[in-house]
Amino acid sequence: MATVHQSNGHGEAAAANGKSNGHAAAAAADWNFAGGKDGILATTGAKNSIRAIRYKISASVEESGPRPVLPLAHGDPSVFPAFRTAVEAEDAVAAALRTGQFSCYAAGVGLPAARSAVAEHLSQGVPYKLSADDIFLTAGGTQAIEVIIPVLAQTAGANILLPRPGYPNYEARAAFNKLEVRHFDLIPEKGWEIDVDSLESIADKNTTAMLIINPNNPCGSVYSYEHLAKVAEVARKLGILVIADEVYGKLVLGNAPFIPMGVFGHIAPVLSIGSLSKSWIVPGWRLGWVAVYDPTKILEETKISTSITNYLNVSTD
């Protein structure tokens, strides 16, 4: 007795003769976007990202193994029981939410009241007063890096001076924006101070900025007033601005006081990166900033501040 197989038109017979739903199988297309497979994000993006490396290592660790796992690359203090977000901070955020005034779209540069509060807070450490216009709010310190690097990369052939060792996110963001990176060394015998004498030899007319990380990540050093003053003088001589990553400004190791790079803003303009993440133990709140320390208004005249505003207007809000 013959067996009858029913088909709804999508079976193997249709596939065998190259038909589906009554249509001939489409020939392979030459997709115009296929060139992206050779781009930097597809080919080297994971190598440029410290997060991608850390996640890969974490995924290979067996939590139930015989030895405890110590996450030495962990940058989130909130996961440890010894650290707790201040109840006052939690209550303040909850109270603000309940007002119903902050559930709206904010300007790309941030809410005016929040910008003013950050400006007032940061003004305490410098000899002049910041205004709300000097503060650009970002989605954590990471977006602050994302904002600054493409602004500096606008000039064809531009390069930036980065410390070695340093924080890899700067190299990654520079690579994505085709901004050349030149490294200067930190000197371990001098408490990981910047090799200031080498800066002039690696900079040229296309150098736009240098980065300092203070307190230092990953070395933990805290730079003295005298050392930062030397950095500012060299930056002025080279005609470059200083990016000051000061995310750990409230977490100082040892007895050395933290000196904001903005103290020397009258010598060379400074873009300072800060955030609530580490100091207030709230990395998940994603609130950071770029603060402009520029009492002589050089960054306003050269439209760096305008470029930051315009970038944020088409970025995360």
Secondary structure, DSSP 8 states (H G I E B T S, - for coil): --------S-SHHHHHTTEETTEE-------GGGGGGGSHHHHTHHHH-HHHHHHHHHHT--TTSSS----TT---GGGSTT----HHHHHHHHHHHHTTSSSS---TT--HHHHHHHHHHHHTTSSS---GGGEEEESHHHHHHHHHHHHHTTSTT-EEEEEES--THHHHHHHHTT-EEEEEEEEGGGTSEE-GGGHHHH--TTEEEEEEESS-TTT-----HHHHHHHHHHHHHHT-EEEEE-TTTT---SS-----GGGGTTTS-EEEEEESTTTTT-GGG--EEEEEE-TT-HHHHTTHHHHHHHHHHTS--
